[in-house]
Amino acid sequence: MLIQEGQFSLFHYINISFGISFFFFLAGLLIYIMKSGFLDRTHDSFRKFLRRKDEEETEFSDMMLSELVGIGYQAILFSALFVLATCLIALLFYYL
């Protein structure tokens, strides 16, 4: 199902836009979960378990994962949902 030159159809748009929106929706959800503090204890446990004795302490050593993640998730989720909505509208036109 390769797209040949000059043969881009509504079907191809639906498939590509769904894949892109699915990827960004999952990325936004992952960032939301990390910022919510759900994985803080898991991150702290792995950090303590894997820390070497000769490792220097930095200013980020004692920070929780939710404090380390500085990316906003609202814009990513909104964009993914917008592209998904256009994908669903195109799907309605395709089957009508």
Distance bins in CASP14 RR format, pairs under 12 A and 6 or more apart:
PFRMAT RR
TARGET T0000
AUTHOR 0000-0000-0000
RMODE 2
METHOD distances of the structure
MODEL  1
1 7 0 0 0 0 0 1 0 0 0 0 0
1 9 0 0 0 0 0 1 0 0 0 0 0
1 11 0 0 0 0 1 0 0 0 0 0 0
1 12 0 0 0 0 1 0 0 0 0 0 0
1 15 0 0 0 0 1 0 0 0 0 0 0
1 16 0 0 0 0 0 1 0 0 0 0 0
2 8 0 0 0 0 0 1 0 0 0 0 0
2 12 0 0 0 0 0 1 0 0 0 0 0
3 9 0 0 0 0 1 0 0 0 0 0 0
3 11 0 0 0 0 0 1 0 0 0 0 0
3 12 1 0 1 0 0 0 0 0 0 0 0
3 13 0 0 0 0 0 1 0 0 0 0 0
3 15 0 0 0 0 1 0 0 0 0 0 0
3 16 0 0 0 0 1 0 0 0 0 0 0
4 12 0 0 0 0 0 1 0 0 0 0 0
6 12 0 0 0 0 0 1 0 0 0 0 0
8 14 0 0 0 0 0 1 0 0 0 0 0
8 15 0 0 0 0 0 1 0 0 0 0 0
8 16 0 0 0 0 1 0 0 0 0 0 0
9 15 0 0 0 0 1 0 0 0 0 0 0
9 16 0 0 0 0 0 1 0 0 0 0 0
9 90 0 0 0 0 0 1 0 0 0 0 0
9 93 0 0 0 0 0 1 0 0 0 0 0
9 94 0 0 0 0 1 0 0 0 0 0 0
10 16 0 0 0 0 0 1 0 0 0 0 0
10 17 0 0 0 0 0 1 0 0 0 0 0
10 86 0 0 0 0 0 1 0 0 0 0 0
10 87 0 0 0 0 0 1 0 0 0 0 0
10 89 0 0 0 0 0 1 0 0 0 0 0
10 90 1 0 1 0 0 0 0 0 0 0 0
10 91 0 0 0 0 1 0 0 0 0 0 0
10 92 0 0 0 0 0 1 0 0 0 0 0
10 93 1 0 0 1 0 0 0 0 0 0 0
10 94 1 0 1 0 0 0 0 0 0 0 0
10 95 0 0 0 0 0 1 0 0 0 0 0
10 96 0 0 0 0 0 1 0 0 0 0 0
11 17 0 0 0 0 0 1 0 0 0 0 0
11 18 0 0 0 0 0 1 0 0 0 0 0
11 87 0 0 0 0 0 1 0 0 0 0 0
11 90 0 0 0 0 1 0 0 0 0 0 0
11 91 0 0 0 0 1 0 0 0 0 0 0
11 93 0 0 0 0 0 1 0 0 0 0 0
11 94 1 0 0 1 0 0 0 0 0 0 0
11 95 0 0 0 0 0 1 0 0 0 0 0
12 18 0 0 0 0 0 1 0 0 0 0 0
12 19 0 0 0 0 0 1 0 0 0 0 0
12 87 0 0 0 0 0 1 0 0 0 0 0
12 90 0 0 0 0 0 1 0 0 0 0 0
12 94 0 0 0 0 0 1 0 0 0 0 0
13 19 0 0 0 0 0 1 0 0 0 0 0
13 20 0 0 0 0 0 1 0 0 0 0 0
13 21 0 0 0 0 0 1 0 0 0 0 0
13 83 0 0 0 0 0 1 0 0 0 0 0
13 86 0 0 0 0 1 0 0 0 0 0 0
13 87 1 0 0 1 0 0 0 0 0 0 0
13 89 0 0 0 0 0 1 0 0 0 0 0
13 90 1 0 1 0 0 0 0 0 0 0 0
13 91 0 0 0 0 1 0 0 0 0 0 0
13 93 0 0 0 0 0 1 0 0 0 0 0
13 94 0 0 0 0 1 0 0 0 0 0 0
14 20 0 0 0 0 0 1 0 0 0 0 0
14 21 0 0 0 0 0 1 0 0 0 0 0
14 83 0 0 0 0 0 1 0 0 0 0 0
14 84 0 0 0 0 0 1 0 0 0 0 0
14 86 0 0 0 0 1 0 0 0 0 0 0
14 87 1 0 1 0 0 0 0 0 0 0 0
14 88 0 0 0 0 1 0 0 0 0 0 0
14 89 0 0 0 0 1 0 0 0 0 0 0
14 90 1 0 1 0 0 0 0 0 0 0 0
14 91 1 0 1 0 0 0 0 0 0 0 0
14 92 0 0 0 0 0 1 0 0 0 0 0
14 93 0 0 0 0 1 0 0 0 0 0 0
14 94 1 0 0 1 0 0 0 0 0 0 0
14 95 0 0 0 0 0 1 0 0 0 0 0
15 21 0 0 0 0 0 1 0 0 0 0 0
15 22 0 0 0 0 0 1 0 0 0 0 0
15 87 0 0 0 0 1 0 0 0 0 0 0
15 90 0 0 0 0 0 1 0 0 0 0 0
15 91 0 0 0 0 0 1 0 0 0 0 0
15 94 0 0 0 0 0 1 0 0 0 0 0
16 22 0 0 0 0 0 1 0 0 0 0 0
16 23 0 0 0 0 0 1 0 0 0 0 0
16 83 0 0 0 0 1 0 0 0 0 0 0
16 86 0 0 0 0 0 1 0 0 0 0 0
16 87 0 0 0 0 1 0 0 0 0 0 0
16 90 0 0 0 0 0 1 0 0 0 0 0
17 23 0 0 0 0 0 1 0 0 0 0 0
17 24 0 0 0 0 0 1 0 0 0 0 0
17 25 0 0 0 0 0 1 0 0 0 0 0
17 79 0 0 0 0 0 1 0 0 0 0 0
17 80 0 0 0 0 0 1 0 0 0 0 0
17 82 0 0 0 0 0 1 0 0 0 0 0
17 83 1 0 1 0 0 0 0 0 0 0 0
17 84 1 0 0 1 0 0 0 0 0 0 0
17 85 0 0 0 0 1 0 0 0 0 0 0
17 86 1 0 0 1 0 0 0 0 0 0 0
17 87 1 0 1 0 0 0 0 0 0 0 0
17 88 0 0 0 0 1 0 0 0 0 0 0
17 89 0 0 0 0 0 1 0 0 0 0 0
17 90 1 0 0 1 0 0 0 0 0 0 0
17 91 0 0 0 0 1 0 0 0 0 0 0
17 94 0 0 0 0 0 1 0 0 0 0 0
18 24 0 0 0 0 0 1 0 0 0 0 0
18 25 0 0 0 0 0 1 0 0 0 0 0
18 80 0 0 0 0 0 1 0 0 0 0 0
18 83 0 0 0 0 1 0 0 0 0 0 0
18 84 1 0 0 1 0 0 0 0 0 0 0
18 85 0 0 0 0 0 1 0 0 0 0 0
18 86 0 0 0 0 0 1 0 0 0 0 0
18 87 1 0 1 0 0 0 0 0 0 0 0
18 88 0 0 0 0 1 0 0 0 0 0 0
18 90 0 0 0 0 1 0 0 0 0 0 0
18 91 0 0 0 0 1 0 0 0 0 0 0
18 94 0 0 0 0 0 1 0 0 0 0 0
19 25 0 0 0 0 1 0 0 0 0 0 0
19 26 0 0 0 0 0 1 0 0 0 0 0
19 27 0 0 0 0 0 1 0 0 0 0 0
19 80 0 0 0 0 1 0 0 0 0 0 0
19 83 0 0 0 0 1 0 0 0 0 0 0
19 84 0 0 0 0 1 0 0 0 0 0 0
19 87 0 0 0 0 1 0 0 0 0 0 0
20 26 0 0 0 0 0 1 0 0 0 0 0
20 27 0 0 0 0 0 1 0 0 0 0 0
20 76 0 0 0 0 0 1 0 0 0 0 0
20 79 0 0 0 0 1 0 0 0 0 0 0
20 80 0 0 0 0 1 0 0 0 0 0 0
20 82 0 0 0 0 0 1 0 0 0 0 0
20 83 1 0 0 1 0 0 0 0 0 0 0
20 84 0 0 0 0 1 0 0 0 0 0 0
20 86 0 0 0 0 0 1 0 0 0 0 0
20 87 0 0 0 0 1 0 0 0 0 0 0
21 27 0 0 0 0 0 1 0 0 0 0 0
21 28 0 0 0 0 0 1 0 0 0 0 0
21 76 0 0 0 0 0 1 0 0 0 0 0
21 77 0 0 0 0 0 1 0 0 0 0 0
21 78 0 0 0 0 0 1 0 0 0 0 0
21 79 0 0 0 0 1 0 0 0 0 0 0
21 80 1 0 1 0 0 0 0 0 0 0 0
21 81 1 0 0 1 0 0 0 0 0 0 0
21 82 0 0 0 0 1 0 0 0 0 0 0
21 83 1 1 0 0 0 0 0 0 0 0 0
21 84 1 0 1 0 0 0 0 0 0 0 0
21 85 0 0 0 0 1 0 0 0 0 0 0
21 86 0 0 0 0 1 0 0 0 0 0 0
21 87 1 0 0 1 0 0 0 0 0 0 0
21 88 0 0 0 0 1 0 0 0 0 0 0
21 90 0 0 0 0 0 1 0 0 0 0 0
22 28 0 0 0 0 0 1 0 0 0 0 0
22 29 0 0 0 0 0 1 0 0 0 0 0
22 80 1 0 0 1 0 0 0 0 0 0 0
22 81 0 0 0 0 0 1 0 0 0 0 0
22 83 0 0 0 0 1 0 0 0 0 0 0
22 84 1 0 0 1 0 0 0 0 0 0 0
22 87 0 0 0 0 1 0 0 0 0 0 0
23 29 0 0 0 0 0 1 0 0 0 0 0
23 30 0 0 0 0 0 1 0 0 0 0 0
23 76 0 0 0 0 0 1 0 0 0 0 0
23 79 0 0 0 0 0 1 0 0 0 0 0
23 80 0 0 0 0 1 0 0 0 0 0 0
23 83 0 0 0 0 0 1 0 0 0 0 0
23 84 0 0 0 0 0 1 0 0 0 0 0
24 30 0 0 0 0 0 1 0 0 0 0 0
24 31 0 0 0 0 0 1 0 0 0 0 0
24 73 0 0 0 0 0 1 0 0 0 0 0
24 75 0 0 0 0 1 0 0 0 0 0 0
24 76 1 0 1 0 0 0 0 0 0 0 0
24 77 1 0 0 1 0 0 0 0 0 0 0
24 78 0 0 0 0 1 0 0 0 0 0 0
24 79 1 0 0 1 0 0 0 0 0 0 0
24 80 1 1 0 0 0 0 0 0 0 0 0
24 81 0 0 0 0 1 0 0 0 0 0 0
24 82 0 0 0 0 0 1 0 0 0 0 0
24 83 1 0 0 1 0 0 0 0 0 0 0
24 84 0 0 0 0 1 0 0 0 0 0 0
25 31 0 0 0 0 0 1 0 0 0 0 0
25 32 0 0 0 0 0 1 0 0 0 0 0
25 73 0 0 0 0 0 1 0 0 0 0 0
25 76 0 0 0 0 1 0 0 0 0 0 0
25 77 1 0 0 1 0 0 0 0 0 0 0
25 78 0 0 0 0 0 1 0 0 0 0 0
25 79 0 0 0 0 1 0 0 0 0 0 0
25 80 1 1 0 0 0 0 0 0 0 0 0
25 81 1 0 0 1 0 0 0 0 0 0 0
25 82 0 0 0 0 0 1 0 0 0 0 0
25 83 0 0 0 0 1 0 0 0 0 0 0
25 84 1 0 0 1 0 0 0 0 0 0 0
25 85 0 0 0 0 0 1 0 0 0 0 0
25 87 0 0 0 0 0 1 0 0 0 0 0
26 32 0 0 0 0 0 1 0 0 0 0 0
26 33 0 0 0 0 0 1 0 0 0 0 0
26 73 0 0 0 0 0 1 0 0 0 0 0
26 76 0 0 0 0 1 0 0 0 0 0 0
26 77 0 0 0 0 0 1 0 0 0 0 0
26 80 0 0 0 0 1 0 0 0 0 0 0
26 84 0 0 0 0 0 1 0 0 0 0 0
27 33 0 0 0 0 0 1 0 0 0 0 0
27 34 0 0 0 0 0 1 0 0 0 0 0
27 71 0 0 0 0 1 0 0 0 0 0 0
27 72 0 0 0 0 0 1 0 0 0 0 0
27 73 0 0 0 0 1 0 0 0 0 0 0
27 75 0 0 0 0 0 1 0 0 0 0 0
27 76 1 0 0 1 0 0 0 0 0 0 0
27 77 0 0 0 0 1 0 0 0 0 0 0
27 79 0 0 0 0 0 1 0 0 0 0 0
27 80 0 0 0 0 1 0 0 0 0 0 0
28 34 0 0 0 0 1 0 0 0 0 0 0
28 35 0 0 0 0 1 0 0 0 0 0 0
28 36 0 0 0 0 0 1 0 0 0 0 0
28 69 0 0 0 0 0 1 0 0 0 0 0
28 71 0 0 0 0 1 0 0 0 0 0 0
28 72 0 0 0 0 1 0 0 0 0 0 0
28 73 1 0 1 0 0 0 0 0 0 0 0
28 74 0 0 0 0 1 0 0 0 0 0 0
28 75 0 0 0 0 1 0 0 0 0 0 0
28 76 1 0 1 0 0 0 0 0 0 0 0
28 77 1 0 1 0 0 0 0 0 0 0 0
28 78 0 0 0 0 1 0 0 0 0 0 0
28 79 0 0 0 0 1 0 0 0 0 0 0
28 80 1 0 0 1 0 0 0 0 0 0 0
28 81 0 0 0 0 0 1 0 0 0 0 0
29 35 0 0 0 0 0 1 0 0 0 0 0
29 36 0 0 0 0 0 1 0 0 0 0 0
29 38 0 0 0 0 0 1 0 0 0 0 0
29 73 1 0 0 1 0 0 0 0 0 0 0
29 74 0 0 0 0 0 1 0 0 0 0 0
29 76 0 0 0 0 1 0 0 0 0 0 0
29 77 1 0 0 1 0 0 0 0 0 0 0
29 80 0 0 0 0 1 0 0 0 0 0 0
29 81 0 0 0 0 0 1 0 0 0 0 0
30 36 0 0 0 0 0 1 0 0 0 0 0
30 38 0 0 0 0 0 1 0 0 0 0 0
30 39 0 0 0 0 1 0 0 0 0 0 0
30 65 0 0 0 0 0 1 0 0 0 0 0
30 69 0 0 0 0 1 0 0 0 0 0 0
30 71 0 0 0 0 0 1 0 0 0 0 0
30 72 0 0 0 0 0 1 0 0 0 0 0
30 73 0 0 0 0 1 0 0 0 0 0 0
30 76 0 0 0 0 1 0 0 0 0 0 0
30 77 0 0 0 0 0 1 0 0 0 0 0
30 80 0 0 0 0 0 1 0 0 0 0 0
31 37 0 0 0 0 0 1 0 0 0 0 0
31 38 0 0 0 0 0 1 0 0 0 0 0
31 39 0 0 0 0 0 1 0 0 0 0 0
31 65 0 0 0 0 0 1 0 0 0 0 0
31 66 0 0 0 0 0 1 0 0 0 0 0
31 68 0 0 0 0 0 1 0 0 0 0 0
31 69 1 0 0 1 0 0 0 0 0 0 0
31 70 0 0 0 0 1 0 0 0 0 0 0
31 71 1 0 1 0 0 0 0 0 0 0 0
31 72 1 0 0 1 0 0 0 0 0 0 0
31 73 1 0 1 0 0 0 0 0 0 0 0
31 74 0 0 0 0 1 0 0 0 0 0 0
31 75 0 0 0 0 0 1 0 0 0 0 0
31 76 1 0 0 1 0 0 0 0 0 0 0
31 77 0 0 0 0 1 0 0 0 0 0 0
31 80 0 0 0 0 0 1 0 0 0 0 0
32 38 0 0 0 0 1 0 0 0 0 0 0
32 39 0 0 0 0 0 1 0 0 0 0 0
32 66 0 0 0 0 0 1 0 0 0 0 0
32 69 0 0 0 0 1 0 0 0 0 0 0
32 71 0 0 0 0 0 1 0 0 0 0 0
32 72 0 0 0 0 1 0 0 0 0 0 0
32 73 1 0 1 0 0 0 0 0 0 0 0
32 74 0 0 0 0 1 0 0 0 0 0 0
32 75 0 0 0 0 0 1 0 0 0 0 0
32 76 0 0 0 0 1 0 0 0 0 0 0
32 77 1 0 0 1 0 0 0 0 0 0 0
32 80 0 0 0 0 0 1 0 0 0 0 0
33 39 1 0 0 1 0 0 0 0 0 0 0
33 40 0 0 0 0 0 1 0 0 0 0 0
33 42 0 0 0 0 0 1 0 0 0 0 0
33 43 0 0 0 0 0 1 0 0 0 0 0
33 65 0 0 0 0 1 0 0 0 0 0 0
33 66 0 0 0 0 1 0 0 0 0 0 0
33 69 0 0 0 0 1 0 0 0 0 0 0
33 73 0 0 0 0 1 0 0 0 0 0 0
33 77 0 0 0 0 0 1 0 0 0 0 0
34 40 0 0 0 0 1 0 0 0 0 0 0
34 42 0 0 0 0 0 1 0 0 0 0 0
34 43 0 0 0 0 1 0 0 0 0 0 0
34 64 0 0 0 0 1 0 0 0 0 0 0
34 65 1 0 1 0 0 0 0 0 0 0 0
34 66 1 0 0 1 0 0 0 0 0 0 0
34 67 0 0 0 0 0 1 0 0 0 0 0
34 68 0 0 0 0 1 0 0 0 0 0 0
34 69 1 0 1 0 0 0 0 0 0 0 0
34 70 0 0 0 0 1 0 0 0 0 0 0
34 71 0 0 0 0 1 0 0 0 0 0 0
34 72 0 0 0 0 0 1 0 0 0 0 0
34 73 0 0 0 0 1 0 0 0 0 0 0
35 64 0 0 0 0 0 1 0 0 0 0 0
35 65 0 0 0 0 1 0 0 0 0 0 0
35 66 1 0 1 0 0 0 0 0 0 0 0
35 67 0 0 0 0 1 0 0 0 0 0 0
35 68 0 0 0 0 1 0 0 0 0 0 0
35 69 1 0 1 0 0 0 0 0 0 0 0
35 70 1 0 0 1 0 0 0 0 0 0 0
35 71 0 0 0 0 1 0 0 0 0 0 0
35 72 1 0 0 1 0 0 0 0 0 0 0
35 73 1 0 0 1 0 0 0 0 0 0 0
35 74 0 0 0 0 0 1 0 0 0 0 0
35 76 0 0 0 0 0 1 0 0 0 0 0
35 77 0 0 0 0 0 1 0 0 0 0 0
36 64 0 0 0 0 0 1 0 0 0 0 0
36 65 0 0 0 0 0 1 0 0 0 0 0
36 66 1 0 0 1 0 0 0 0 0 0 0
36 69 0 0 0 0 1 0 0 0 0 0 0
36 73 0 0 0 0 1 0 0 0 0 0 0
37 43 0 0 0 0 1 0 0 0 0 0 0
37 44 0 0 0 0 0 1 0 0 0 0 0
37 64 1 0 0 1 0 0 0 0 0 0 0
37 65 1 0 0 1 0 0 0 0 0 0 0
37 66 1 0 1 0 0 0 0 0 0 0 0
37 67 0 0 0 0 1 0 0 0 0 0 0
37 68 0 0 0 0 0 1 0 0 0 0 0
37 69 0 0 0 0 1 0 0 0 0 0 0
38 64 0 0 0 0 0 1 0 0 0 0 0
38 65 0 0 0 0 1 0 0 0 0 0 0
38 66 0 0 0 0 1 0 0 0 0 0 0
38 69 0 0 0 0 0 1 0 0 0 0 0
39 45 0 0 0 0 0 1 0 0 0 0 0
39 46 0 0 0 0 1 0 0 0 0 0 0
39 47 0 0 0 0 0 1 0 0 0 0 0
39 64 0 0 0 0 1 0 0 0 0 0 0
39 65 1 0 1 0 0 0 0 0 0 0 0
39 66 1 0 0 1 0 0 0 0 0 0 0
39 67 0 0 0 0 0 1 0 0 0 0 0
39 68 0 0 0 0 0 1 0 0 0 0 0
39 69 0 0 0 0 1 0 0 0 0 0 0
40 46 0 0 0 0 0 1 0 0 0 0 0
40 47 0 0 0 0 0 1 0 0 0 0 0
40 62 0 0 0 0 0 1 0 0 0 0 0
40 63 0 0 0 0 1 0 0 0 0 0 0
40 64 1 0 1 0 0 0 0 0 0 0 0
40 65 1 0 1 0 0 0 0 0 0 0 0
40 66 1 0 1 0 0 0 0 0 0 0 0
40 67 0 0 0 0 1 0 0 0 0 0 0
40 68 0 0 0 0 1 0 0 0 0 0 0
40 69 0 0 0 0 0 1 0 0 0 0 0
41 47 0 0 0 0 0 1 0 0 0 0 0
41 48 0 0 0 0 0 1 0 0 0 0 0
41 64 0 0 0 0 1 0 0 0 0 0 0
41 65 0 0 0 0 1 0 0 0 0 0 0
41 66 0 0 0 0 0 1 0 0 0 0 0
42 48 0 0 0 0 0 1 0 0 0 0 0
42 49 0 0 0 0 0 1 0 0 0 0 0
42 64 0 0 0 0 0 1 0 0 0 0 0
42 65 0 0 0 0 1 0 0 0 0 0 0
42 66 0 0 0 0 0 1 0 0 0 0 0
43 49 0 0 0 0 0 1 0 0 0 0 0
43 50 0 0 0 0 0 1 0 0 0 0 0
43 60 0 0 0 0 0 1 0 0 0 0 0
43 61 0 0 0 0 0 1 0 0 0 0 0
43 62 0 0 0 0 0 1 0 0 0 0 0
43 63 0 0 0 0 1 0 0 0 0 0 0
43 64 1 0 0 1 0 0 0 0 0 0 0
43 65 1 1 0 0 0 0 0 0 0 0 0
43 66 0 0 0 0 1 0 0 0 0 0 0
43 67 0 0 0 0 0 1 0 0 0 0 0
43 68 0 0 0 0 1 0 0 0 0 0 0
43 69 0 0 0 0 0 1 0 0 0 0 0
44 50 0 0 0 0 0 1 0 0 0 0 0
44 51 0 0 0 0 0 1 0 0 0 0 0
44 61 0 0 0 0 0 1 0 0 0 0 0
44 62 0 0 0 0 1 0 0 0 0 0 0
44 63 0 0 0 0 1 0 0 0 0 0 0
44 64 1 0 0 1 0 0 0 0 0 0 0
44 65 1 0 0 1 0 0 0 0 0 0 0
44 66 0 0 0 0 0 1 0 0 0 0 0
44 67 0 0 0 0 0 1 0 0 0 0 0
44 68 0 0 0 0 0 1 0 0 0 0 0
45 51 0 0 0 0 0 1 0 0 0 0 0
45 64 0 0 0 0 0 1 0 0 0 0 0
45 65 0 0 0 0 0 1 0 0 0 0 0
46 65 0 0 0 0 1 0 0 0 0 0 0
47 55 0 0 0 0 0 1 0 0 0 0 0
47 57 0 0 0 0 0 1 0 0 0 0 0
47 58 0 0 0 0 0 1 0 0 0 0 0
47 60 0 0 0 0 0 1 0 0 0 0 0
47 61 1 0 0 1 0 0 0 0 0 0 0
47 62 0 0 0 0 1 0 0 0 0 0 0
47 63 0 0 0 0 1 0 0 0 0 0 0
47 64 0 0 0 0 1 0 0 0 0 0 0
47 65 0 0 0 0 1 0 0 0 0 0 0
47 68 0 0 0 0 0 1 0 0 0 0 0
48 55 0 0 0 0 0 1 0 0 0 0 0
48 61 0 0 0 0 0 1 0 0 0 0 0
48 62 0 0 0 0 0 1 0 0 0 0 0
51 57 0 0 0 0 1 0 0 0 0 0 0
51 58 0 0 0 0 0 1 0 0 0 0 0
51 61 0 0 0 0 1 0 0 0 0 0 0
51 62 0 0 0 0 0 1 0 0 0 0 0
52 61 0 0 0 0 0 1 0 0 0 0 0
55 61 0 0 0 0 1 0 0 0 0 0 0
57 63 0 0 0 0 0 1 0 0 0 0 0
58 68 0 0 0 0 0 1 0 0 0 0 0
59 67 0 0 0 0 0 1 0 0 0 0 0
59 68 0 0 0 0 0 1 0 0 0 0 0
60 67 0 0 0 0 1 0 0 0 0 0 0
60 68 1 0 0 1 0 0 0 0 0 0 0
60 69 0 0 0 0 0 1 0 0 0 0 0
61 67 0 0 0 0 0 1 0 0 0 0 0
61 68 0 0 0 0 0 1 0 0 0 0 0
62 68 0 0 0 0 0 1 0 0 0 0 0
63 69 0 0 0 0 0 1 0 0 0 0 0
63 70 0 0 0 0 0 1 0 0 0 0 0
66 73 0 0 0 0 0 1 0 0 0 0 0
71 77 0 0 0 0 0 1 0 0 0 0 0
72 78 0 0 0 0 0 1 0 0 0 0 0
72 79 0 0 0 0 0 1 0 0 0 0 0
73 79 0 0 0 0 0 1 0 0 0 0 0
73 80 0 0 0 0 0 1 0 0 0 0 0
73 81 0 0 0 0 0 1 0 0 0 0 0
74 80 0 0 0 0 0 1 0 0 0 0 0
74 81 0 0 0 0 0 1 0 0 0 0 0
75 81 0 0 0 0 0 1 0 0 0 0 0
75 82 0 0 0 0 0 1 0 0 0 0 0
76 82 0 0 0 0 0 1 0 0 0 0 0
76 83 0 0 0 0 0 1 0 0 0 0 0
77 83 0 0 0 0 0 1 0 0 0 0 0
77 84 0 0 0 0 0 1 0 0 0 0 0
78 84 0 0 0 0 0 1 0 0 0 0 0
78 85 0 0 0 0 0 1 0 0 0 0 0
79 85 0 0 0 0 0 1 0 0 0 0 0
79 86 0 0 0 0 0 1 0 0 0 0 0
80 86 0 0 0 0 0 1 0 0 0 0 0
80 87 0 0 0 0 0 1 0 0 0 0 0
81 87 0 0 0 0 0 1 0 0 0 0 0
81 88 0 0 0 0 0 1 0 0 0 0 0
82 88 0 0 0 0 0 1 0 0 0 0 0
82 89 0 0 0 0 0 1 0 0 0 0 0
83 89 0 0 0 0 0 1 0 0 0 0 0
83 90 0 0 0 0 0 1 0 0 0 0 0
84 90 0 0 0 0 0 1 0 0 0 0 0
84 91 0 0 0 0 0 1 0 0 0 0 0
85 91 0 0 0 0 0 1 0 0 0 0 0
85 92 0 0 0 0 0 1 0 0 0 0 0
86 92 0 0 0 0 0 1 0 0 0 0 0
86 93 0 0 0 0 0 1 0 0 0 0 0
87 93 0 0 0 0 0 1 0 0 0 0 0
87 94 0 0 0 0 0 1 0 0 0 0 0
88 94 0 0 0 0 0 1 0 0 0 0 0
88 95 0 0 0 0 0 1 0 0 0 0 0
89 95 0 0 0 0 0 1 0 0 0 0 0
89 96 0 0 0 0 0 1 0 0 0 0 0
90 96 0 0 0 0 0 1 0 0 0 0 0
END
